């Protein structure tokens, strides 16, 4: 399972024709994403996986949350979306 929080690449999340996408500006790649994945990415630099699940469980089924996390982990292993550097802590 992906470990969060994790620093993100420069991303743009958008929707076109009812489908969500994330543009990874650092890797010059556009990937289709679900609404669940978009919500996770918005909080991925600040929350742990258990915190994210707790925050999103009221809106999404557990299975959808885990499927979204598994797909994000696959992309991370390919070098997309997530930076290899740790997130910066607010000062």
TILO-15537 format. One record per atom (N, C-alpha, C, O): residue number from 0; atom name; x, y, z. Coordinates in nm, 2 decimals, padded with zeros to 4 digits. Each point is the difference from the previous one (the first is absolute). Example, Ala and Ser with C-alpha at 12.3 -4.5 7.8 and 13.67 -1.06 7.14 Angstrom:
# TILO-15537
seq  atom  c1  c2  c3
0  N  01.32  -00.57  00.78
0  CA  -00.09  00.12  00.00
0  C  00.09  00.12  00.00
0  O  00.10  00.00  00.07
1  N  -00.14  00.11  -00.14
1  CA  00.09  00.11  00.00
1  C  -00.08  00.11  00.08
1  O  00.05  00.11  00.01
END
This chain:
# TILO-15537
seq  atom  c1  c2  c3
0  N  00.08  -00.12  00.00
0  CA  -00.08  00.12  00.00
0  C  00.09  00.12  00.00
0  O  00.10  00.01  00.07
1  N  -00.14  00.09  -00.14
1  CA  00.07  00.13  -00.01
1  C  00.02  00.06  00.14
1  O  -00.10  00.00  00.07
2  N  00.21  00.06  -00.05
2  CA  00.02  00.07  00.13
2  C  -00.02  00.15  -00.02
2  O  00.06  00.06  -00.09
3  N  -00.14  00.00  00.17
3  CA  -00.03  00.14  -00.01
3  C  00.02  00.06  00.14
3  O  -00.01  -00.08  00.10
4  N  00.04  00.20  -00.08
4  CA  00.01  00.11  -00.10
4  C  00.12  -00.02  -00.09
4  O  00.10  -00.06  00.04
5  N  -00.11  00.11  -00.16
5  CA  00.10  00.00  -00.10
5  C  -00.01  00.12  -00.09
5  O  -00.11  00.05  -00.03
6  N  00.23  00.01  00.00
6  CA  00.01  00.12  -00.08
6  C  -00.05  -00.04  -00.15
6  O  00.03  -00.10  -00.05
7  N  -00.11  00.20  00.00
7  CA  -00.05  -00.02  -00.14
7  C  00.09  00.07  -00.10
7  O  00.06  00.10  00.03
8  N  -00.07  -00.15  -00.15
8  CA  00.06  00.08  -00.11
8  C  -00.09  00.13  -00.02
8  O  -00.10  00.01  00.07
9  N  00.14  00.07  -00.16
9  CA  -00.09  00.11  -00.04
9  C  -00.12  -00.06  -00.08
9  O  00.02  -00.05  -00.10
10  N  -00.14  00.06  00.16
10  CA  -00.12  -00.06  -00.06
10  C  -00.11  00.10  -00.03
10  O  -00.01  00.11  00.06
11  N  -00.06  -00.14  -00.16
11  CA  -00.13  00.07  -00.03
11  C  -00.11  -00.10  -00.01
11  O  00.01  -00.10  -00.08
12  N  -00.11  00.11  00.16
12  CA  -00.11  -00.09  00.00
12  C  -00.12  00.07  -00.07
12  O  -00.03  00.11  00.03
13  N  -00.02  -00.18  -00.13
13  CA  -00.11  00.06  -00.08
13  C  -00.10  -00.10  -00.05
13  O  00.03  -00.12  00.01
14  N  -00.14  00.16  -00.06
14  CA  -00.10  -00.09  -00.06
14  C  -00.04  00.05  -00.14
14  O  00.00  00.12  -00.03
15  N  -00.02  -00.22  -00.05
15  CA  -00.04  00.03  -00.14
15  C  -00.09  -00.11  -00.04
15  O  00.03  -00.12  00.01
16  N  -00.15  00.16  -00.06
16  CA  -00.10  -00.10  -00.05
16  C  -00.04  -00.09  00.11
16  O  -00.04  -00.12  -00.03
17  N  00.03  00.16  00.15
17  CA  -00.04  -00.08  00.11
17  C  00.10  -00.10  00.06
17  O  -00.02  -00.07  00.10
18  N  00.14  00.07  -00.16
18  CA  00.11  -00.08  00.05
18  C  00.11  00.09  00.07
18  O  00.03  00.11  -00.05
19  N  00.02  -00.16  00.16
19  CA  00.10  00.07  00.08
19  C  00.14  -00.03  -00.06
19  O  00.02  -00.12  -00.04
20  N  00.07  00.21  00.05
20  CA  00.14  -00.02  -00.04
20  C  00.09  00.07  00.09
20  O  -00.03  00.10  00.07
21  N  00.16  -00.15  -00.06
21  CA  00.10  00.07  00.06
21  C  00.12  00.02  -00.10
21  O  00.04  -00.10  -00.06
22  N  00.00  00.22  00.05
22  CA  00.12  00.03  -00.09
22  C  00.12  00.00  00.10
22  O  00.01  00.09  00.08
23  N  00.08  -00.18  -00.10
23  CA  00.13  00.00  00.07
23  C  00.09  00.09  -00.08
23  O  00.06  -00.05  -00.10
24  N  -00.04  00.17  00.14
24  CA  00.08  00.10  -00.08
24  C  00.15  -00.03  00.01
24  O  00.07  00.03  -00.09
25  N  -00.03  -00.10  00.19
25  CA  00.14  -00.04  00.01
25  C  00.04  -00.11  -00.09
25  O  00.11  -00.01  -00.05
26  N  -00.21  -00.08  00.02
26  CA  00.03  -00.12  -00.09
26  C  -00.07  00.02  -00.14
26  O  00.01  -00.09  -00.08
27  N  -00.08  00.20  00.07
27  CA  -00.07  00.03  -00.13
27  C  -00.09  -00.11  -00.04
27  O  00.01  -00.06  -00.11
28  N  -00.10  00.02  00.20
28  CA  -00.09  -00.11  -00.02
28  C  -00.14  00.03  00.05
28  O  -00.01  00.07  00.11
29  N  -00.09  -00.10  -00.18
29  CA  -00.14  00.02  00.05
29  C  -00.06  -00.14  00.02
29  O  00.01  -00.09  -00.08
30  N  -00.06  00.07  00.20
30  CA  -00.06  -00.13  00.04
30  C  -00.14  00.02  00.04
30  O  -00.04  00.10  00.07
31  N  -00.05  -00.20  -00.10
31  CA  -00.14  00.01  00.04
31  C  -00.01  -00.04  00.15
31  O  00.07  -00.09  00.05
32  N  -00.15  00.16  00.02
32  CA  -00.01  -00.02  00.15
32  C  -00.15  00.00  00.03
32  O  -00.08  00.06  -00.07
33  N  00.05  -00.13  00.18
33  CA  -00.14  00.00  00.05
33  C  -00.01  00.12  00.10
33  O  00.09  00.06  00.04
34  N  -00.22  -00.04  00.00
34  CA  -00.02  00.11  00.10
34  C  00.07  -00.04  00.13
34  O  00.05  00.09  00.07
35  N  -00.05  -00.21  -00.03
35  CA  00.07  -00.05  00.12
35  C  00.15  00.03  -00.01
35  O  00.06  00.06  00.10
36  N  00.00  -00.09  -00.21
36  CA  00.14  00.03  -00.02
36  C  00.03  00.15  00.01
36  O  00.10  00.04  00.06
37  N  -00.19  00.04  -00.12
37  CA  00.02  00.15  00.01
37  C  00.00  00.05  00.14
37  O  00.08  00.08  00.04
38  N  -00.18  -00.14  00.04
38  CA  -00.01  00.04  00.14
38  C  00.13  -00.04  00.08
38  O  00.05  00.07  00.08
39  N  00.00  -00.19  -00.11
39  CA  00.12  -00.05  00.07
39  C  00.12  00.09  -00.04
39  O  00.07  00.04  00.09
40  N  -00.06  -00.01  -00.21
40  CA  00.12  00.09  -00.04
40  C  -00.01  00.14  00.06
40  O  00.11  00.05  00.03
41  N  -00.23  00.00  -00.01
41  CA  -00.01  00.13  00.06
41  C  00.05  00.00  00.15
41  O  00.04  00.11  00.05
42  N  -00.03  -00.23  00.01
42  CA  00.04  -00.01  00.14
42  C  00.12  -00.08  00.02
42  O  00.04  -00.02  00.12
43  N  00.02  -00.03  -00.22
43  CA  00.11  -00.10  00.01
43  C  00.13  00.05  00.06
43  O  00.08  -00.08  00.05
44  N  -00.06  00.21  -00.05
44  CA  00.12  00.05  00.06
44  C  -00.01  00.03  00.15
44  O  00.09  00.02  00.07
45  N  -00.22  -00.03  -00.02
45  CA  -00.02  00.04  00.14
45  C  -00.05  -00.12  00.09
45  O  00.03  00.00  00.12
46  N  -00.10  -00.10  -00.18
46  CA  -00.06  -00.10  00.08
46  C  00.06  -00.14  -00.03
46  O  00.05  -00.03  -00.11
47  N  -00.06  -00.05  00.21
47  CA  00.04  -00.14  -00.01
47  C  -00.11  -00.08  -00.07
47  O  -00.11  00.05  -00.01
48  N  00.13  -00.17  -00.03
48  CA  -00.10  -00.08  -00.06
48  C  -00.12  -00.02  00.10
48  O  -00.11  00.02  -00.04
49  N  00.13  -00.06  00.16
49  CA  -00.11  -00.02  00.09
49  C  -00.08  00.13  00.02
49  O  -00.12  00.00  00.01
50  N  00.19  00.12  00.00
50  CA  -00.07  00.13  00.01
50  C  -00.08  00.03  -00.13
50  O  -00.12  00.04  00.02
51  N  00.17  -00.07  -00.13
51  CA  -00.07  00.02  -00.13
51  C  -00.13  -00.09  00.00
51  O  -00.11  00.04  -00.04
52  N  00.13  -00.17  00.07
52  CA  -00.12  -00.09  00.00
52  C  -00.10  00.05  00.10
52  O  -00.12  00.00  -00.04
53  N  00.16  00.04  00.15
53  CA  -00.10  00.05  00.10
53  C  -00.07  00.13  -00.05
53  O  -00.12  00.01  00.01
54  N  00.19  00.07  -00.08
54  CA  -00.06  00.13  -00.05
54  C  -00.09  -00.03  -00.12
54  O  -00.10  00.08  -00.02
55  N  00.13  -00.18  -00.06
55  CA  -00.08  -00.02  -00.12
55  C  -00.10  -00.11  00.01
55  O  -00.08  -00.02  -00.09
56  N  00.08  -00.05  00.20
56  CA  -00.09  -00.12  00.02
56  C  -00.15  00.04  -00.01
56  O  -00.08  -00.08  -00.04
57  N  00.05  00.20  00.08
57  CA  -00.14  00.04  00.00
57  C  -00.05  00.02  -00.14
57  O  -00.12  -00.01  -00.03
58  N  00.21  00.04  -00.07
58  CA  -00.04  00.03  -00.14
58  C  00.02  -00.12  -00.09
58  O  -00.06  00.00  -00.11
59  N  00.16  -00.09  00.14
59  CA  00.03  -00.10  -00.09
59  C  00.01  -00.14  00.07
59  O  00.02  -00.01  00.12
60  N  -00.05  -00.09  -00.19
60  CA  00.00  -00.14  00.05
60  C  00.15  -00.04  00.02
60  O  00.09  00.05  -00.07
61  N  -00.07  -00.14  00.17
61  CA  00.13  -00.04  00.04
61  C  00.07  -00.06  -00.12
61  O  00.12  00.03  -00.03
62  N  -00.19  -00.11  -00.05
62  CA  00.06  -00.07  -00.12
62  C  00.05  00.11  -00.10
62  O  00.11  -00.02  -00.06
63  N  -00.19  00.12  00.04
63  CA  00.05  00.11  -00.10
63  C  00.12  00.07  00.05
63  O  00.09  00.04  -00.07
64  N  -00.08  -00.02  00.21
64  CA  00.11  00.07  00.05
64  C  00.13  -00.09  -00.02
64  O  00.10  00.06  -00.04
65  N  -00.11  -00.18  00.07
65  CA  00.12  -00.09  -00.01
65  C  00.04  -00.02  -00.15
65  O  00.12  00.00  -00.03
66  N  -00.22  -00.01  -00.06
66  CA  00.03  -00.01  -00.14
66  C  00.07  00.13  -00.05
66  O  00.10  -00.01  -00.08
67  N  -00.14  00.13  00.13
67  CA  00.06  00.12  -00.04
67  C  00.14  00.01  00.05
67  O  00.09  00.04  -00.07
68  N  -00.06  -00.09  00.20
68  CA  00.13  00.00  00.05
68  C  00.09  -00.09  -00.07
68  O  00.12  00.03  -00.02
69  N  -00.17  -00.15  -00.02
69  CA  00.08  -00.10  -00.07
69  C  00.05  00.06  -00.14
69  O  00.11  -00.01  -00.04
70  N  -00.21  00.08  -00.03
70  CA  00.04  00.06  -00.13
70  C  00.10  00.11  00.02
70  O  00.09  00.01  -00.08
71  N  -00.10  00.07  00.18
71  CA  00.09  00.11  00.03
71  C  00.14  -00.06  00.03
71  O  00.10  00.05  -00.04
72  N  -00.10  -00.16  00.11
72  CA  00.13  -00.07  00.03
72  C  00.07  -00.05  -00.13
72  O  00.12  00.01  -00.02
73  N  -00.20  -00.07  -00.07
73  CA  00.05  -00.04  -00.13
73  C  00.07  00.11  -00.07
73  O  00.11  -00.01  -00.06
74  N  -00.18  00.12  00.05
74  CA  00.05  00.12  -00.07
74  C  00.13  00.05  00.07
74  O  00.09  00.04  -00.07
75  N  -00.09  -00.04  00.20
75  CA  00.12  00.04  00.08
75  C  00.12  -00.08  -00.04
75  O  00.11  00.05  -00.01
76  N  -00.13  -00.19  00.00
76  CA  00.11  -00.09  -00.04
76  C  00.05  00.03  -00.14
76  O  00.12  -00.03  -00.03
77  N  -00.20  00.09  -00.05
77  CA  00.04  00.03  -00.14
77  C  00.06  00.14  -00.01
77  O  00.04  00.05  -00.10
78  N  -00.04  00.02  00.22
78  CA  00.06  00.14  00.00
78  C  -00.10  00.11  -00.02
78  O  00.05  00.11  -00.02
79  N  -00.17  -00.14  00.02
79  CA  -00.10  00.10  -00.02
79  C  -00.06  00.06  00.13
79  O  -00.01  -00.08  00.10
80  N  -00.04  00.20  -00.10
80  CA  -00.08  00.06  00.10
80  C  00.08  00.04  00.13
80  O  -00.01  00.11  00.05
81  N  00.09  -00.21  00.00
81  CA  00.06  00.02  00.13
81  C  00.15  00.03  -00.02
81  O  00.07  -00.07  -00.08
82  N  -00.02  00.16  00.16
82  CA  00.14  00.03  00.00
82  C  00.08  -00.10  00.09
82  O  -00.06  -00.05  00.10
83  N  00.18  00.02  -00.13
83  CA  00.08  -00.09  00.09
83  C  00.05  00.07  00.13
83  O  00.05  -00.06  00.09
84  N  -00.07  00.19  -00.08
84  CA  00.04  00.08  00.11
84  C  -00.12  00.01  00.10
84  O  -00.11  00.00  -00.03
85  N  00.15  00.00  00.16
85  CA  -00.11  00.01  00.11
85  C  -00.07  00.14  -00.01
85  O  00.06  00.10  -00.05
86  N  -00.18  -00.09  00.10
86  CA  -00.07  00.12  00.00
86  C  00.06  00.10  00.09
86  O  00.06  -00.04  00.10
87  N  -00.07  00.17  -00.13
87  CA  00.06  00.10  00.09
87  C  -00.11  00.02  00.11
87  O  -00.12  00.01  -00.02
88  N  00.18  00.01  00.14
88  CA  -00.09  00.02  00.12
88  C  -00.02  00.15  00.01
88  O  00.09  00.08  -00.02
89  N  -00.22  -00.03  00.04
89  CA  -00.02  00.14  00.02
89  C  00.07  00.06  00.11
89  O  00.02  -00.07  00.11
90  N  00.03  00.19  -00.12
90  CA  00.07  00.06  00.10
90  C  -00.08  00.11  00.07
90  O  00.05  00.07  00.10
END
